[in-house]
């Protein structure tokens, strides 16, 4: 029996990127011979016809209609929950962003890394900005100094990481049964970071892939709440936006306090608001 993989995707108004992502996914080396794919895609209120186009070009994809306010994390939770409810026996769950371009052997390499860890660990894919540049954009991170381990790729062995970037992450069923679903308390960001740390607390390790498995451009722009040229009112709205990445309620209570304690959470709550009030101090 070849392993069954549930692929979880959330999309919003990125029709062409989503279609390209799916095309690369179904062209993976080993598809239908070394593994089977069952795709669960949440179309979260797209107005550009994403869901219709996906149904037409990829009829095997399970398109799930979102409410338009799920964002990435809650969209991934819905996709994962739907996959589990399908009662299909899955050996792995794959988080996949629709702006990711997987190289032909990317999924095969993820499975090889998972086998190397005896299917007991999370495997986080490493990506470069554009093909053949070698400039790392996303992968697993280290809590110490917030450095990214993918900058020191080791092709011989897996490297442990503390923080997951959720662009492309393979989670064996053995890990899911211990850690559970991604936490829907987070609207957009932080759910991937939280999941890796939750797994670590349950003695389930995370590792980066041994090599680059695809391309994905990094979003290097700071959020609006960090920019001094933006008005104070707009900075506050940005900070408390679901896509602000550091919403004080979710970030401080459900991420920092959960994983790093009360002292750090209190410090974080103060410094975030100081940064909003005086952003030029951090320039």
N, C-alpha and C positions, 0 to 999 in steps of 0.2 A: 504494500500500500504506500503510495506517495503521500507526503504530508499535505494537509489542507491549510491554506493561509487565508484568514479573513483580513482584507485590506480596508482600512478605515480612512476616509477622506472627508474633509469639509471644504465646501466651495461657496464663494459669494462673488458674483459678477466678474469671474475670470474665465470666461468660456474657452477662449483659445488656449490658455495655459492648462486648463483642466483637461481638454481634449488631447493636448500634446503629452501631458503626464500619463493619461490612460493609454495612449498609443505606445509609449515607451514601456509601460508596465506590461502590456500584453505581448510585447516583443522580447521579453526577457528570455535569456538562454535557460532552457530547462522547463519552460512553461508547458504544462500538460504531460511532461515526461518525467520530470523530477519533482514537480510540485503542482498543486492545483490552486487556483485563485478564485476567491469569492469576494467581490468588491461591494462595499457598502458606502455610498456617497451621499452625504447630506448637502442638499442644495438649499442653502439658508437664505431664502427670499431673494434669489437673483432676479434681476429685471432684464438681463441680457440673453435670456433663453438658454442658460447653461443646462438646466435639467432636461429640456426638450432635445437639445443637441446630443447630450450623453445618451439618452434613450434611443435616439435614431442611429447613432454610430456605434454604440456599445450596448446592445440590448441585454447582455448578461449582467450588467451593473444594476444593483439594487439602489434605485434613487429614492432617497427619503426627503420629503419636503420639510424644511425648517420654518420657524416662525419669522425669521429675518433679524432676530435679536439674540441668536445663540452664540455668535462669534466662534472663534476656533475651538476653545476648550469644551464648551457645552455642546458644540456640534460633534466633536469627537466622542464625547460621552454618549450622545444619542446614537451615533453610528455603531459604537461598541455594544451598547445595550441591545440594539436591534440585531446585531450579529449573534449575540449570546441567545437571544430569544428565538432565533431561527431553529434552534435545536440541532443544527449541523455540528458535527464533531470537528472542532478546529484544533490543530496542533500548534499554530502560531497566530498571533495578531500583529498586523503591521500598520503602524501609524505612517501616513504618507501625506505630505503637503502637496497641493496641486501645482506649486511652482517649482517642484523638484523634477529634474531630468535624470532618471536612473540610467546608468550605462548598462549595456547589454548583459553583463554578468553581475550586476549589482546585487540582485536578489539572491542569486546563487552564492555569492560571497557572504552575504548576511547569514544564510543557512549554514554555510561551512563554519563561520565563526560561532554560531549557536551550537553546532555539533561539538566544536572544540571545547565549549564550556558545559558539555553534557546536557544541553537544553535546560539549564537551571539558572540562566542569567539573561539580562536584557542586553541587546546589542544595538548600539547607537551608530548610525551611518555617518561617515565623514564625507564632506562635500567640498568642492572647490568653486571659486567664483565663476569661472568659465572653463570649458574643456581644455585640458593640456596646459593650464597655467600653473597648477600646483599651489595656487594661492587659496589657503583654506578659508572657507566661509562658515561652515557649521559642523558640529560634531559634539563629542562629550567634553565636559568641563571639569576642572578641579577646584574645589572650594578654597584651597590654599592659594591666596593671591589672585583668585579668579582667573587663573591661566588656563588655556585650552590645551588639553593633552594631545589633540590631533596635530599640533605643530611639531610633534616629535613621534611621528608614526613609526611603528616597529612592525615590519612585515613578517617577523618570525613568531610573535606571540601577541596575545590580546593585552591591552592596557586598560586598567580599571579607571573609571571616572565616577565622580559624585553627581554631576549635573547633566541632565539630558537636554539636548536641543531636539524638539519633537518633530523635526522635518522628515525624518525617516528612522523609525525605531522598531525593531523586531522583538516582540514579547512572547516567549513560549507559553503555552497553556499552563505549564507547571508554575510559572511565575504569577500568571493571572489568578490562579486558584489560591495563591497565598496573599497577594497584594490587592486584588480586586480591580475595579474599573478606575479610570481617571476621575478625579474628584470634581463633580459639577459645581462646587461652590465657586470656582474661578470662572468668570465669564470668557475671557480671551486668553491671556497669558498666564504663566506660572504653573499650570497644571502639569506640564512636562517636567519642570524642575522638581515639583512636589512629588511626582510619582517616583522618580529615581531615588529621592531621599526616603520616601516611605518604604520602598523596596529594600534599601540598605538596612533600615531598622528591623526588617524581617529577614535579615541575612540572605538577601538576594542581591547579588552584585550586578553592576552595570559595566560594560566594556565598549570601547570604540572598535570599529572595524580595523582590520590590519592595513587597509588601503583606502584610497578615495573611490567611492562607488557611484558618483554622479556630480552634477553641477547644480548650484542654487545660489543666486546672487544674495549677498548679505545686505540687510537693511541697516545702513550705517548712520542714518539721520537720528539725532536725539529727539525725544518727544517734545512737543511744543511747550510743556510746562518747564522745560529746562532752558528755554531761549529768552534772553533779556529783551530782545526786540519785540516779543509778543506781550500784549497788555496783561496786567495782573489778572483781570477777570477771565481772559481766555486761557491763561496759564492754569488757573484754578479749575476751569471747566475741563481742560485737558487732563489734569491730574486725576480728577474724579470721573473721567470717561471710562467706559468698559474696556476701551482699547488703549488706555494710557499706560499700560504695563506695570504701573506701581500704585494702583488705586489703594489709598491708605487702609481701607477696611479689609480688603482681601489680602493685600500684600503684608500688612503688619500683623494682623490677627491670625490668618489662616496659613501664612507661609513662614514669616520670620518667627513669630511666637511659637508656632507648632514645631519648628525644627531647631531654633537657636535660643529660645528662652525669652523671659520677660524683659530682662535688662536690654538686650539687643533690640527687641521689638519697640521698647519705649524710646530708645535712642533713635531708631529709624523713623519713628513717627514724628519726632521733633525735627530731625535733619531734613526730611522730605519737605516739610512745610517751610523751613528756613530757606531751602533751595528755591521754592516757588516764590517766596517773598524777595529774596536777594540772589537771583540766578547769576548775576555777574561775578559773584564770589567764587563760582565753580568754573568759570571760563578759563 
